[in-house]
Amino acid sequence: MRRGFSILELSYVLAVMGIVVALTVPAYDVFLKRARVDEARTMLAAIAHAELRHFRDRGSYLACAAAGPVPQGPVQFPTAPCWKELGVEVGGEVRFRYSVELADGTFVAVAEGDLDADGQASSFRWNGRLSSLAIERELE
């Protein structure tokens, strides 16, 4: 009666596991980046709704300047008074720098972040007049 596995059998199992891991790691990295990009899309939609509420209640949009450099990792969401007045608050960290610019009687909400810390930032711009999102270098 034979007990256990031979070295050859264990080598085959480790080789198969190595191949599976080698195939899934790049896919996981892309999945993780896409999840982080979804933060920007969700936050810009929330900021756009807050701007529209502000316009409905007060008759004007509210600008919020960008705080600090474009982040290359998680940072705290700014606590500037304009964000509180809009009612946009985040309890944890974010991976993008957010701002709202006013132009031509409307607003443009902006999210910028360097997801892979290579010096090239992703940029998302929500145009309040068109209710459209423009994206530059989505997975950077």
Beta strands, then each sheet from edge to edge (+ up, - down):
strand 1: 75-76
strand 2: 93-94
strand 3: 97-103
strand 4: 106-113
strand 5: 122-127
strand 6: 132-136
sheet 1: 1+ 2-
sheet 2: 3+ 4- 5+ 6-
end
